[in-house]
Amino acid sequence: MLIKTFGSAVYGVEALTITVEVHVTNGQKFYMVGLPDNAVKESAQRIESALKSIGHYMPRTKVIINLAPADIKKTGSAFDLPIAMAILGASEQIAHAERLSEYIIMGELSLDGNIQPIKGALPIAITAAKEQFKGLIVPSQNSREAGMVSNLQVYGVSHINEVIHFFKDETSLQPVAVNTKEEFYQSQYRFEHDFSEVKGQENIKRALEIAAAGGHNAILIGPPGAGKTMLAKRLPSILPPLSLQEALETTKIHSVAGKLPANTTLISRRPFRSPHHTISDAALVGGGGIPQPGEISLSHNGVLFLDELPEFKRTVLEVMRQPMEERKVTISRAKVAVDFPASFMLIASMNPCPCGFYNHPEKECTCPSGAVQKYLNKISGPLLDRIDLHVEVTPVPFSALSTPKSGEDSAAIRSRVIRARALQEKRFSGQPGIYCNAQISSKMLKEICGIDATGQSLLKNAMDKLNLSARAYDRILKVSRTIADLAESIPIQTEHLAEAIQYRSLDREGWAG
């Protein structure tokens, strides 16, 4: 007897429906075709043990399993459940087997029949709804994640018996009900860290406010213990809240990577990723036989924080250059090419020298001659050009540390950032794919970031003295546009331009001796 069930395979951040065909006939042997990988092939042993544990059996006749389309590689253990249900139907161990084709079924089986969670439940649910399946059956741990897709009945199961009884009409499963909007808006403003806890460092707070308002990349340079990491961790608390569409994009990426916490619906706050400096190229950008998202994609719509930037391998840093410009990364393999979104803010930190005390107001640098420049040269010029704000972080004096007065809280800063972003949203309403000043193209620069004669003269002097590149020129204009937006000024004033120029510390002649 031939029975069809349906599963789903995730490629990139999209899902593709897979037809699982099982034919049980006279003869011997077990065949699985359709480009399964080892994890899929091993399902035969898991399925046989699970069926035995619940009083069913694996047919001892000829069993042919085809995973269609047969020219696409199938990976992972999530096909266990649809294959097991198709075998039960084809061997006539369950009635109403024709109903199996009305649902997408996914889940990994344990030897005792328990069902383990899978990756990519959200894109699978979106595809199931788009293709008008009657319902989706997934592990209970993934049910809330998949349940936020409207127009689709999602059933969470924890044991294969529940699925069998459902198709036998012996029990009825209740679809998962998720109030996506209510849960999303309730948790949007819950932050672990707040800027009110930061003593002093007003100039650094100002720089991070500008970075948040325009979506600009920034690097913090200062001695150990000056507060670089502490300040960076608080940046998400002043960023504009995620829109529902952005939250959906971000959740899909984390779902595909298997990084979504259990029983989570939507990621409601902007992600903050802080990989260790020993990270590999593939882990940062993404990769693998079947490409998986890396840290830059997991940071999509959020912040990627690289602490101690010079300690990262140069090859790792260089692979970021193209994604930073294009805001996506393409992973190409012999038979597949996958695009992952990668629109993130890069925030980096570094010591000014190997010992950490170059330019320190009180402690003396012990590095030998030329060591500071050599340390800085670990970061390539093209990468530094792509960082809009170079911010020097100085140690906080005791008087500021000991004051009982709290600083301005994140909510107040965030309100100003949201107003600046609203101006940018209105400005770019006719430009698809552009949402903030950091994304302004060179073609649009003259129209949006026009400056008067005084500003032109100031910028010319800065270009000549600092020997800036054309890309640095563009960055200064974009940052000055953001500063003007924070001041709610339509034209870019000279003081806005002057403030933007001062955030090019690493371009300054003689900065590193």
C-alpha positions as CSV (number, residue, x, y, z in Angstrom):
1,M,0.0,0.0,0.0
2,L,1.3,3.5,-0.8
3,I,0.8,6.4,1.6
4,K,1.9,10.0,1.5
5,T,2.7,12.3,4.4
6,F,4.2,15.7,4.3
7,G,7.2,17.2,6.2
8,S,9.3,20.3,5.7
9,A,13.0,21.1,5.1
10,V,14.5,24.5,6.0
11,Y,16.9,26.2,3.6
12,G,18.2,29.6,4.7
13,V,15.2,31.1,6.5
14,E,12.6,29.6,4.2
15,A,10.9,26.2,4.4
16,L,10.3,23.8,1.5
17,T,7.5,21.2,1.7
18,I,8.8,17.6,1.4
19,T,6.5,14.7,0.3
20,V,7.2,11.5,2.3
21,E,6.1,8.5,0.2
22,V,6.1,5.1,1.8
23,H,5.3,1.9,-0.2
24,V,4.9,-1.4,1.7
25,T,4.8,-4.4,-0.7
26,N,5.8,-8.0,-1.0
27,G,9.5,-8.7,-0.8
28,Q,12.3,-7.9,1.6
29,K,14.7,-5.1,2.6
30,F,14.2,-1.5,3.6
31,Y,15.0,1.3,1.1
32,M,15.2,5.0,1.7
33,V,15.8,7.3,-1.3
34,G,15.6,11.0,-2.1
35,L,19.1,12.2,-0.9
36,P,18.7,11.6,2.8
37,D,21.8,12.3,5.0
38,N,23.0,10.0,7.7
39,A,20.7,11.5,10.4
40,V,17.7,10.7,8.2
41,K,18.9,7.2,7.3
42,E,19.3,6.4,11.0
43,S,15.6,7.1,11.5
44,A,14.9,3.4,10.6
45,Q,16.3,2.3,14.0
46,R,14.6,5.0,16.0
47,I,11.3,4.4,14.3
48,E,11.5,0.6,14.8
49,S,12.2,0.9,18.5
50,A,9.5,3.6,19.0
51,L,6.9,1.5,17.3
52,K,7.7,-1.6,19.3
53,S,7.5,0.3,22.6
54,I,3.9,1.3,21.9
55,G,2.7,-2.2,20.6
56,H,3.1,-1.6,16.8
57,Y,5.6,-3.1,14.5
58,M,7.9,-2.3,11.6
59,P,6.9,-4.3,8.5
60,R,9.2,-7.2,7.6
61,T,8.2,-6.9,4.0
62,K,9.7,-4.6,1.3
63,V,9.5,-1.0,2.5
64,I,10.4,1.9,0.1
65,I,10.6,5.4,1.4
66,N,11.0,8.3,-1.0
67,L,11.6,11.9,0.1
68,A,10.5,14.2,-2.7
69,P,11.8,16.3,-4.4
70,A,14.5,13.7,-4.7
71,D,17.2,16.1,-6.0
72,I,17.4,18.1,-2.8
73,K,19.4,16.9,0.2
74,K,17.4,16.1,3.3
75,T,19.1,16.6,6.7
76,G,18.4,16.2,10.3
77,S,16.2,13.9,12.5
78,A,12.9,15.9,12.2
79,F,11.6,13.5,9.5
80,D,11.3,10.6,12.0
81,L,7.6,11.3,12.8
82,P,6.2,11.8,9.3
83,I,8.1,8.6,8.1
84,A,6.8,6.6,11.1
85,M,3.2,7.8,10.5
86,A,3.5,6.9,6.8
87,I,4.8,3.4,7.6
88,L,1.9,2.8,10.0
89,G,-0.6,3.9,7.3
90,A,1.1,2.0,4.5
91,S,1.1,-1.2,6.6
92,E,-2.6,-0.7,7.6
93,Q,-1.9,-0.4,11.3
94,I,-4.0,2.8,11.5
95,A,-7.3,3.6,9.9
96,H,-8.1,6.8,8.0
97,A,-4.6,6.9,6.7
98,E,-5.7,9.2,3.9
99,R,-6.0,12.0,6.4
100,L,-2.3,12.0,6.9
101,S,-1.8,14.0,3.7
102,E,-3.9,17.0,5.1
103,Y,-1.2,17.8,7.7
104,I,2.5,18.7,7.8
105,I,4.0,16.5,10.5
106,M,7.5,17.0,12.0
107,G,9.3,15.7,15.0
108,E,12.3,13.6,16.2
109,L,11.5,10.3,17.9
110,S,13.1,8.9,21.0
111,L,13.4,5.1,21.3
112,D,10.4,5.1,23.7
113,G,8.2,7.1,21.4
114,N,8.7,10.5,23.0
115,I,9.0,13.4,20.5
116,Q,12.0,15.8,20.7
117,P,12.0,19.5,19.5
118,I,13.1,20.5,16.0
119,K,14.7,23.6,14.4
120,G,12.8,26.0,12.1
121,A,9.2,25.5,13.4
122,L,8.3,29.1,12.5
123,P,9.3,29.0,8.8
124,I,7.7,25.6,8.5
125,A,4.4,26.9,9.9
126,I,4.5,29.9,7.6
127,T,4.9,27.6,4.6
128,A,2.2,25.3,5.8
129,A,-0.3,28.2,6.1
130,K,0.8,29.5,2.6
131,E,0.2,26.1,1.0
132,Q,-3.2,25.8,2.8
133,F,-2.6,22.6,4.8
134,K,-5.3,21.8,7.3
135,G,-2.9,21.8,10.2
136,L,0.7,21.3,11.5
137,I,1.8,18.7,14.0
138,V,5.0,19.6,15.8
139,P,6.7,18.8,19.2
140,S,5.0,20.5,22.1
141,Q,8.2,22.5,22.8
142,N,7.8,24.2,19.3
143,S,4.1,24.6,19.4
144,R,3.9,28.1,20.7
145,E,6.6,29.3,18.2
146,A,4.6,27.8,15.3
147,G,1.2,28.8,16.8
148,M,1.6,32.5,16.2
149,V,1.0,31.9,12.5
150,S,-2.6,32.8,11.8
151,N,-5.0,30.6,9.6
152,L,-3.3,27.4,10.6
153,Q,-4.2,24.8,13.2
154,V,-1.0,24.0,15.2
155,Y,-1.0,20.9,17.4
156,G,1.8,20.3,20.0
157,V,2.5,16.6,20.8
158,S,4.9,15.0,23.2
159,H,4.5,11.3,22.3
160,I,3.8,9.4,19.1
161,N,0.8,7.8,20.7
162,E,-1.0,11.2,20.7
163,V,-0.5,11.5,17.0
164,I,-1.7,7.9,16.3
165,H,-4.8,8.4,18.5
166,F,-5.5,11.7,16.8
167,F,-5.6,10.0,13.3
168,K,-7.6,7.1,14.7
169,D,-10.2,9.6,16.0
170,E,-9.7,8.1,19.5
171,T,-8.7,11.5,21.0
172,S,-8.8,15.1,19.9
173,L,-5.8,17.4,20.1
174,Q,-6.5,21.0,21.0
175,P,-4.8,23.6,18.7
176,V,-2.4,26.0,20.4
177,A,-3.8,29.5,20.9
178,V,-1.3,32.3,21.1
179,N,-2.0,36.0,21.4
180,T,1.0,37.1,19.6
181,K,0.5,40.8,19.8
182,E,-0.2,40.8,23.5
183,E,2.8,38.8,24.4
184,F,5.0,40.8,22.0
185,Y,4.1,44.2,23.4
186,Q,4.2,43.1,27.0
187,S,7.9,42.1,26.9
188,Q,9.3,44.8,24.6
189,Y,10.6,47.1,27.3
190,R,12.0,44.6,29.8
191,F,15.7,45.2,29.8
192,E,18.3,43.7,32.2
193,H,20.6,46.8,31.9
194,D,19.8,50.5,32.0
195,F,21.8,53.7,31.3
196,S,20.7,55.2,34.6
197,E,23.2,52.8,36.3
198,V,26.1,54.4,34.4
199,K,28.0,57.0,36.4
200,G,29.7,59.8,34.3
201,Q,30.7,59.0,30.7
202,E,28.3,61.6,29.3
203,N,30.3,61.9,26.1
204,I,30.1,58.1,25.5
205,K,26.4,58.1,26.2
206,R,26.0,60.9,23.6
207,A,28.0,58.9,21.0
208,L,25.9,55.8,21.6
209,E,22.7,57.8,21.4
210,I,23.9,59.1,17.9
211,A,24.8,55.5,16.9
212,A,21.3,54.3,18.0
213,A,19.5,57.1,16.3
214,G,21.1,56.6,12.9
215,G,21.9,52.8,13.0
216,H,25.7,53.7,12.9
217,N,28.6,51.3,13.6
218,A,30.9,52.4,16.5
219,I,34.1,51.5,18.1
220,L,35.0,52.3,21.7
221,I,38.7,52.8,22.5
222,G,39.9,53.0,26.1
223,P,41.9,51.5,28.9
224,P,40.8,48.4,30.8
225,G,38.0,49.0,33.3
226,A,36.9,52.3,31.7
227,G,33.4,50.8,31.0
228,K,33.4,49.9,27.3
229,T,31.7,46.6,27.7
230,M,29.2,47.9,30.3
231,L,28.2,50.7,28.0
232,A,27.8,48.5,24.9
233,K,25.6,46.0,26.8
234,R,23.2,48.9,27.5
235,L,22.9,50.0,23.9
236,P,19.8,47.7,23.1
237,S,17.9,49.5,25.8
238,I,17.9,52.8,23.8
239,L,17.3,51.3,20.4
240,P,13.8,51.8,18.9
241,P,11.5,48.8,19.7
242,L,11.2,46.0,17.1
243,S,8.2,46.2,14.7
244,L,6.2,43.1,14.4
245,Q,7.7,42.4,11.0
246,E,11.2,42.9,12.3
247,A,10.4,40.5,15.2
248,L,9.2,37.9,12.8
249,E,12.3,38.1,10.6
250,T,14.6,37.9,13.7
251,T,12.6,35.0,15.2
252,K,12.8,33.0,11.9
253,I,16.6,33.3,11.9
254,H,16.9,32.1,15.6
255,S,14.4,29.3,14.9
256,V,16.4,28.0,12.0
257,A,19.6,28.1,14.0
258,G,18.0,26.4,17.0
259,K,18.7,29.3,19.2
260,L,15.1,30.1,20.2
261,P,14.3,29.4,23.9
262,A,11.8,26.6,24.5
263,N,8.1,27.7,24.5
264,T,9.0,31.1,23.0
265,T,6.7,32.8,20.5
266,L,8.4,36.0,19.2
267,I,11.7,37.6,19.9
268,S,10.4,40.9,21.2
269,R,13.7,42.7,21.9
270,R,16.6,43.5,19.6
271,P,19.2,40.8,19.8
272,F,22.6,41.5,21.3
273,R,25.3,39.0,20.3
274,S,28.8,39.0,21.8
275,P,30.9,36.2,20.3
276,H,34.3,35.3,21.8
277,H,37.4,36.5,19.9
278,T,38.3,32.8,19.1
279,I,35.3,32.5,16.8
280,S,35.9,31.0,13.3
281,D,35.0,32.6,9.9
282,A,32.1,30.2,9.4
283,A,30.7,30.7,12.9
284,L,30.6,34.5,12.4
285,V,29.3,34.6,8.8
286,G,27.5,31.3,8.6
287,G,28.2,28.1,6.7
288,G,28.2,24.3,6.9
289,G,27.2,21.7,4.3
290,I,23.6,22.9,4.6
291,P,24.3,26.6,5.3
292,Q,23.3,27.8,8.8
293,P,23.1,31.4,10.0
294,G,26.2,32.8,11.8
295,E,26.5,35.4,14.5
296,I,26.1,38.3,12.0
297,S,22.7,36.9,11.0
298,L,21.7,36.2,14.6
299,S,22.4,39.9,15.2
300,H,19.9,40.9,12.4
301,N,17.9,44.0,13.6
302,G,20.1,44.2,16.6
303,V,23.7,44.6,17.8
304,L,26.8,42.6,17.2
305,F,29.4,43.4,19.9
306,L,33.0,42.5,19.3
307,D,34.9,42.9,22.5
308,E,38.7,43.3,22.2
309,L,38.5,43.8,18.4
310,P,42.3,43.4,17.7
311,E,42.3,39.9,19.3
312,F,40.0,38.6,16.6
313,K,41.7,36.8,13.7
314,R,42.1,39.2,10.8
315,T,40.4,36.8,8.3
316,V,37.4,36.7,10.6
317,L,37.1,40.5,10.6
318,E,37.6,40.8,6.9
319,V,34.7,38.5,6.0
320,M,32.4,41.1,7.7
321,R,33.2,43.9,5.2
322,Q,30.8,42.9,2.5
323,P,27.9,42.0,4.7
324,M,28.3,45.4,6.5
325,E,27.7,47.2,3.2
326,E,25.1,44.9,1.7
327,R,23.2,44.0,4.9
328,K,22.9,40.4,3.8
329,V,25.3,37.4,3.4
330,T,25.2,34.8,0.7
331,I,26.5,31.4,1.5
332,S,27.3,29.4,-1.7
333,R,27.8,25.7,-2.0
334,A,28.2,23.5,-5.1
335,K,24.4,22.7,-5.2
336,V,22.9,25.5,-3.1
337,A,23.2,29.2,-2.4
338,V,21.4,30.7,0.5
339,D,20.9,34.3,1.5
340,F,20.7,35.3,5.2
341,P,19.8,38.8,6.3
342,A,22.5,40.6,8.2
343,S,21.3,44.1,9.0
344,F,23.1,44.8,12.3
345,M,24.8,47.5,14.2
346,L,28.5,46.7,14.8
347,I,29.8,47.9,18.2
348,A,33.4,47.1,18.9
349,S,35.7,47.8,21.8
350,M,39.5,47.8,22.1
351,N,42.4,48.8,24.3
352,P,44.5,51.6,22.8
353,C,47.7,49.5,23.0
354,P,48.8,46.0,24.2
355,C,49.3,47.2,27.8
356,G,46.1,49.2,27.7
357,F,47.3,52.5,29.0
358,Y,48.2,54.6,26.0
359,N,46.8,58.2,26.4
360,H,45.7,57.3,30.0
361,P,45.5,60.5,32.1
362,E,47.3,58.9,35.1
363,K,49.0,55.6,34.2
364,E,52.0,55.4,32.0
365,C,52.1,53.2,28.8
366,T,54.8,50.6,29.0
367,C,54.6,49.5,25.4
368,P,57.9,49.7,23.3
369,S,58.2,52.2,20.4
370,G,55.9,51.4,17.5
371,A,53.8,48.8,19.5
372,V,50.8,51.1,19.5
373,Q,50.7,51.5,15.8
374,K,51.4,47.8,15.3
375,Y,48.5,46.9,17.6
376,L,46.1,49.3,15.8
377,N,47.2,47.8,12.4
378,K,45.6,44.5,13.4
379,I,42.4,46.2,12.3
380,S,42.5,46.9,8.5
381,G,41.8,50.4,7.1
382,P,38.8,49.2,5.0
383,L,37.1,47.8,8.2
384,L,37.8,51.0,10.2
385,D,36.4,53.1,7.3
386,R,33.1,51.2,7.7
387,I,32.9,52.2,11.4
388,D,31.2,55.6,11.6
389,L,32.0,56.6,15.2
390,H,35.4,56.3,16.8
391,V,34.9,57.0,20.5
392,E,37.6,57.5,23.1
393,V,36.5,56.2,26.5
394,T,38.4,57.7,29.5
395,P,38.4,56.3,33.1
396,V,35.6,57.6,35.3
397,P,36.9,59.8,38.2
398,F,36.1,58.9,41.8
399,S,33.9,61.9,42.2
400,A,31.6,60.7,39.5
401,L,31.7,57.1,40.7
402,S,30.8,58.0,44.3
403,T,27.9,60.3,43.5
404,P,24.5,59.0,44.6
405,K,22.8,60.7,41.7
406,S,21.6,58.4,38.9
407,G,22.2,59.3,35.3
408,E,19.6,59.7,32.6
409,D,17.7,56.5,32.2
410,S,17.4,54.5,29.0
411,A,13.7,55.4,28.5
412,A,14.5,59.1,28.2
413,I,17.3,58.5,25.7
414,R,15.2,56.0,23.8
415,S,12.4,58.6,23.3
416,R,14.8,60.9,21.6
417,V,16.1,58.1,19.4
418,I,12.6,57.1,18.4
419,R,11.8,60.7,17.4
420,A,15.0,60.9,15.2
421,R,14.1,57.5,13.6
422,A,10.6,58.8,12.9
423,L,12.1,61.6,10.9
424,Q,14.2,59.2,9.0
425,E,11.3,56.8,8.4
426,K,9.3,59.7,6.8
427,R,12.4,60.8,4.8
428,F,12.9,57.3,3.3
429,S,9.3,56.4,2.9
430,G,9.8,56.2,-0.9
431,Q,13.0,54.3,-0.7
432,P,12.5,50.5,-0.2
433,G,15.1,48.8,2.0
434,I,16.3,52.0,3.6
435,Y,15.2,52.8,7.2
436,C,18.0,54.8,8.8
437,N,20.8,57.3,8.0
438,A,23.5,54.6,8.1
439,Q,21.9,53.0,5.0
440,I,22.0,56.2,2.8
441,S,23.5,55.4,-0.6
442,S,26.2,57.5,-2.2
443,K,23.7,58.5,-4.8
444,M,21.3,60.0,-2.2
445,L,24.1,61.6,-0.1
446,K,24.1,65.0,-1.9
447,E,20.4,65.4,-1.7
448,I,19.9,64.3,2.0
449,C,23.2,65.5,3.5
450,G,23.7,68.8,1.8
451,I,25.9,71.3,3.7
452,D,26.5,75.1,3.3
453,A,29.7,76.8,2.3
454,T,31.0,77.1,5.9
455,G,30.4,73.4,6.4
456,Q,32.1,72.6,3.1
457,S,35.2,74.6,4.2
458,L,35.3,72.9,7.6
459,L,35.0,69.4,6.1
460,K,37.7,70.2,3.5
461,N,40.1,71.2,6.2
462,A,39.3,68.0,8.2
463,M,39.8,65.8,5.1
464,D,43.2,67.4,4.4
465,K,44.5,67.3,8.0
466,L,43.2,63.8,8.8
467,N,43.9,62.4,5.3
468,L,40.4,60.8,5.2
469,S,39.1,58.4,2.5
470,A,36.1,59.0,0.4
471,R,34.2,56.4,2.5
472,A,35.1,58.4,5.7
473,Y,33.8,61.5,4.0
474,D,30.5,59.8,3.4
475,R,30.4,58.5,7.0
476,I,30.9,62.0,8.4
477,L,28.0,63.4,6.4
478,K,25.7,60.5,7.5
479,V,26.6,61.0,11.2
480,S,26.1,64.8,10.9
481,R,22.6,64.1,9.4
482,T,21.8,62.0,12.4
483,I,23.0,64.6,14.8
484,A,20.8,67.2,13.0
485,D,17.8,64.7,13.3
486,L,18.4,64.4,17.1
487,A,18.3,68.2,17.2
488,E,15.2,68.1,15.0
489,S,17.0,70.4,12.6
490,I,16.2,70.2,8.8
491,P,19.5,71.6,7.6
492,I,22.8,70.3,8.8
493,Q,24.4,73.0,10.9
494,T,28.2,73.6,11.2
495,E,28.1,72.4,14.9
496,H,26.5,69.1,13.7
497,L,29.3,68.6,11.2
498,A,32.0,69.5,13.8
499,E,30.6,67.0,16.2
500,A,30.6,64.3,13.5
501,I,34.2,65.0,12.6
502,Q,35.4,64.6,16.2
503,Y,34.2,61.0,16.1
504,R,37.0,60.0,13.7
505,S,39.6,59.6,16.4
506,L,41.5,56.8,14.8
507,D,42.0,58.8,11.6
508,R,43.8,61.6,13.5
509,E,47.4,62.0,12.6
510,G,49.7,61.1,15.4
511,W,46.9,59.4,17.4
512,A,49.1,56.2,17.7
513,G,52.4,57.9,18.0
